[in-house]
Amino acid sequence: MSEKFDVIVVGAGPAGNAAAYTLAKAGINVLQIERGEYPGSKNVQGAILYADALERLIPDFRDSAPLERHIIEQRMWVLDEDSYIGGHYRSAEFARPPHNRYTIIRARFDKWFSDQVQKAGALLLCETTVKALLRDVQGKVIGVEVDREDGRIYADAVILADGANSLVATRAGLRQDIRAETAALAVKEVIFLPKETVDARFNLSGQEGAVIEMLGSISQGMVGTGFLYTNKDSISIGIGCMLSDLKRQHLTPVELLERMKAHPAIAPLIAGGEPREYAAHLIPEGGYDALPQLYGEGWMLVGDSAGFVNAVHREGSNLAMTSGQMAAETLIELLREKRPATAANLACYRARLDASFVMKDLKKYRRLPETLDRQRQFINDYPALLNQAAHTMLRVDGVDKRHKEKEIFNAFRERRSLLGLLGDAYQLWRATR
């Protein structure tokens, strides 16, 4: 191992791998440090891969990446205690290559991605924890200290991609501890089912896949959503709620997931399955207004470490890879021009992000976290009202439809009032415009 590198990347998830790959492909001398036994060893959950971000890095990734299913159908469910109302979008275009989204198993995918990084020329150091950042007398980051003998490693710049907690950045005072009000705790389970069973239950064939995004009663009145993803021979199912809500309600993540799995709409889809893996992890969901400082003297934050998650659309891997690539491109430009990685020079990283979909999408939904936390009727009232409305209209019981419409309207008005309904519509519009 060289005493000094051009760049050190801390973390080997999608953001760290994207950064290290981009740097290595450009001929930059880069060291990547991962605390796990191998990249992906700490990730057992299923997830969604957004092809566009990876295709910009590795155009032929589909030839070798361990992809589970390409997604042709998206379902959106709003649940009450024993029913759901929602919509489906199924596209023949999504069934034709090149496919746009895939389900993946992170443990397999991260390992594959890391292999591509190493083939590109990066040096990977696993089972190694970064204890601290090294600084010069002016305070500029000039490397890292790891938990190994003679563990001081130097570099011109450090990219931090070590997850939502980002302990390295937090200990160094580069960002604050993650707050319960801006983070969700997601619990996930991978349930084995034969491929034929998955195909039959979701009307799929070949490598086609479907996903279900859910909200409503499954979150037990907390701000949160659930999901179900189809893999080749398993189903990834999980739910995430804000940490602050979990603390107030004293619900354990396991209890929350088990209640969700028992819902009448969900239980038949996983019936007979064999639980294989279980995991829990933090997701930064504070949005645009919760973003920390993204760069400084000799350092940059990418991916979850920077809070790049679009919770509304459940997008994370694409934001992670895009931010990792942009951080790397910023350093490549500086190194080639022999300019130091000062805060002033690294400001173009933020400029790249601001011009991309990453910041534009986060800014679009910047008011939504606060709105949902303050306006709990969107979680508690409307799922029940919508499901009851559908039940009333679809039940044939000799009551005329005009009377049913009046009954539905009265139920909404009694629960929220006419002024409240108008106010809710405005608040939701304002939070998503």
N, C-alpha and C positions, 0 to 999 in steps of 0.2 A: 504494500500500500504506500503510495506516494505521501510525502510529508505535506504537500500542498496541492490542492485541486483548484480548478477554475471555479467550480460551483459544487456545493453540497446540497442534496435534496434529502429532506427528512420525511420519511414516509413512502410507502409503496402501494398506495391505493390508486384509484383512477387519476387523481390530480397529480400525485407525485410521479407516477409512471409516465403521464403525458409530458410533464416537465423534463424528466430525465431522458425520455426518448427523443424529444425535440432537440435537446442540448447535444446528446450523443451523436445524433444524425448529422449535426452541424460540425462535428469534429471537436466539440468542447470536452475538456477533461473533467468528467463529472463523477462524483461519488454519491451513491444512494444508500441511505441507512434505514433499515427496517428492524423494529424491535421483535417482530414475530419470528418463528422458526423458518418461515418462508413467506413471501408475499401472498396474502389471502388466508394464511393459517388462522387468523383471528376472525375471519368472515365466513359464516356458515349459511347466511341467509340468501334467499333468492332475491333477484332485483331485476330492474328493467335497464337495458342498454339502449341508448339513443344513438343510432348508427351514424348520423351526420357528423357528430363531434369526433368519433373515432376514425371515420373514413377520411377526414381531413388530415389525420396523422398517418394512418396506415390504409391506403386505398384498397388493398386486397385482403383486409383482415378476415373477410368471410371465408377465405380458403382454409384457414387454420384455427380460428378462434373457437373455443368450446361454447357454442351458442346452443340454447335449449330449444326455443320455438320462436318463430317470427309471428308477431301479433297482428291478427287480422280483425279482431273484434274488441271493442272497448265497451264496457257496461258501467253505468253510473246508477247506484242504488241509494235511495233515501229510506231508511228503515224506521219503523216503530217496533213495538215489542213482539209482534207476531206477523208482520207483513212488510212489504217494501213497494215503493213506486219508483220508477226510474226510466232510463232509456238505454238503447243499444245503438252502437254504430259499428257496422260490419262492412268491410270494403273489399271488393274483388281486386281493386288496385293495390291494396296493401298485401294481397296474396301473391302479387307478381314481383319478381326480383327487379332491382335491388330492394330488399326489404328495409323498412324505416325503423322499426323497433323490434327488440328481441327480449325474451326472458333469459336470464343467465343465473348461474350459481356463482356467487362472488369468489368463493375459495378456488374454483377452477379457473375462472376468468382472470383474476388478479395474477395468478401464477403464470398463465399464458402471456399476459401483458408484460410481466416482468421479464419473461424469456426474450421477448422482442426488444426490450430495453437493453438487456445484456448483449444481445446479438448486434445491436447498434453501436456498442462500444462502452457503455457505462459500467462502472464497477459497483457491484451490490454487496453490501455488508449486512448480513442478517443477525438475529439474536443479539442485537446491540441497541442499547438505550442511550439516547442523547441526554446527558445530565444538565448541560448548560451551554449557553452561547459564549464564545470567546469574543472579547472586544479589545480594541486598541485604546490608547490613552485618550483619544477624542470621543470614544464611545461607539465607534463604528464596529459592526459585527464582522469578524475576520475568521470565523470558524466555529467549531463545536468541540465540546468535551464529552467523551463517551465513557461507558462503564467498562473500559478495558485498560490494561497496563499501557502506560504511555499514551493515554487516550486523547491527546490534544491533536485535532486535525484542522488544518487551516484551508481557507478558500477565499476567493475574491468576493463571493456572495453566497448567501444561504437562502434556500427556498423551503418554507415550512409547510408541510402537507401532512401533518400528524393527527388529523381528525378533529372532531367537534370540540373536544376539550383543549386541544393544542397546548399540552402541558409545557412544552418547551417555550412557546411564546408567552404563556401566562407567567411562568416563573421568571422570565426575563423582563417582565413588565411591558411587553409590546402590546398586550391586550388584556382586558379584564377577564376574570373568571366568568364562565358561562352562567347566565342567570336562569332561574327556574321559569321566569316569565317569557323567556325567549328560546327555550329549548323543549323539544318533545322527547319523551322516552318511548321508543318503538320496540315492541316485542314481536318476534317472528318465529314461526315453526315450519319446518319442511316435513310434509306428510307424504310418504311413499304410496303411490297407487300405480297399478299397471298402465302402460300407455293406452291400451285398448279402453280401459275404464275412463281415463281422462278424455280421450277422444269422444266417447259416447256421451258423457255427461255434459260436454260443452260443444257438441256438434262440430268437431274438428276432424281433420284428416292430415296424414303426412306429418309435416313439422309446423302446422298451423297452431297458433296459440290465442288465448283470450285472457283478458284481465278484467277484474271487477274492482272498482273504487267505491267505497261505502262511507256514509255518514248517517248520523241519527242516534237512535237509542243505544247502539252498541258502545258508544263512548260514555254512557252513564251520566249524561249531563255535562261532560267535560268537553273542552275544545279538542277535537281529534278526529281522525279518520281511520278506516280499516281498508284492507286490500286483500285480494286473492289473485295469485298469478299461476298460470299453468306452465309447468316444466315438462320435459320429455316423459318422465315416469314419476312425477311427484307434483305436489301443489305447495306453493309457498303462501302462507296465510299469516296475517299479522294486523296489529293495530297500534297506533301511536297517539298519545295524548300529552298535553302540556304538563311539564313537571310541576308547575305551580298548582294545577288542578289535582294531580295525583296526590300531592302532599296534603291538600285540603280534605280530600275525600277518603284518605287512608285506604286506597285500593292498591293491591299489589298488581304488578303487570301480569302475572300468571292468572290471577283471578279474572282480570279484564279479558284476556285472550280466551279463557275457557268459556266465559259467558257469551262471547262473540261466536265461538264455534258451535254453541248450543242453539243459536237462533234458528227458527224453523226454515228460513230461506237458505241458510248456510250449511246446516248439518247434513242434508242429503248430498251435497257436493263433495264432502270429505268422508262420507260414511265408509267404513271398512278400511280406511287408510291406516298406515303404520307410522306413527311419529318417529322421525329419524334424527332431527336436529332442532335445537332451540337456541335462540340468541336474543340479546337485548342490546340496544345501542342508542346513543343520543343523536338527535338531529337538530341542527341549528335552524329554528323556524321564526326567528325574530324579524326576518326580512330586511329590507333596505335600511331602515332606521336603526337597526341593531348591528350594522356592519362596523367592524373595528377599523383602525388605521391599517391600510393594506400593504404598506411598504415603509421603509425607513433607511437608515444608514447601513447598507450592506445586507438587507433582508427583505423578503416578500412573503405574504400569506396567500395560499391558494386553496381551492376546494372547501371542504367543511371547516377547515381551520379559519377561513375567512368568513364563513357564514353563507356561502353561496348555495342556497337551496331555495327553489321555487316551490313552496309548500302547496300552493293552490293547484298546480298541475303535477305535483309529485315528481318534479324534475330535480335531479341532483348530479347524476353521473356526467351529463353533458355539460353542466356548469363547471363541474370539477375539471374535466379534461380540457375544456376551453380556457379556463383560468390558468391551468398548469402550462398549456401551450403558450399563452400570451406572456406569462412570466418568463418562460424560457426564451422566447423571441426577443423580449426586452433585453435580456442579458447577452444574447448572441450579438445583438446590434452594438451594445456598449463594448463588449470584448473585442469585436472586430475593429472598432474605432479607437480602441485603447483608452476608453474613458472609464473612470472609476465608478463603482456601484454606490454612488452617494444618493441620498434621498432626492436631491434635485434631479439627478439623472434617471432615477427609477420612477419618477412621476409619470413618465410616458406609459408605464404599466397601467396606471389608473386611467389614463387617456384611452388606451386600447380597450379596456373594459367598458368605459363609459360609451364608447361607440358601438359596442356589441349588444347582442340580445341579452346577455347576462344582466347588465345593469338596467337596460330598458325594461325587461320583464319584472325585475325586482322593484323598480321604481313604480311601475304600473300598479302593483299590489301593495304598496308600502303602507296604506291605511288599513288593510284587511286584518292583520293580527290584532290591532287595538279594537277594531269594530267588533270582531267575534268575541273578544274577551269582555267587552262592555255590553254588547247586545246579545244576551244569552238566549233570546227567543229564537234565533236562527238555529240553535242546537236543540232546545227543549220543546218549543211550541210547533214550529213549522213541519218537522217530520211527522208528528202525530196528526196534525191538521190535514196535510196532504194525503196521507194514507187513509184517513177516515173519509175524506172527500171521495177518493177513488172507490172505497168500499160502498159508500152510500149510492153513488151513481151506478155502479155495476151490479148491485144487489137488486134482483127482480122480486118485488114483494107487494105489488098491487098499488104502490104509491106513485102518483104521477110525477114526471120529471121536473115540472115547474116547482112543485112542492119540495123536491129533493134539492134543487138549486138554491131555493130559499133557505133550506135547512143548512146547507153547506156555508152559505154566506153568513148566516147568523152565528154559526160555530166560529168562523174566523173573526167576526166582529166582537163576539163575546170574549174571545181569548185575547184579542189584540186591540180592539176598537178600530173604527174607521180611520181616525187620525193616526193611530199606531201603525196600521197597515201602510198608509201613505208614507209615514216616517221611515218605516223599515225598508220600503222600496227605495227611498232616497238614499238611506245609509248604505245599502248594498250597492247601489249604482255608484255612489261616491267612492266607495272602497275598491271598486274594480274598474273604474273608467280609465 
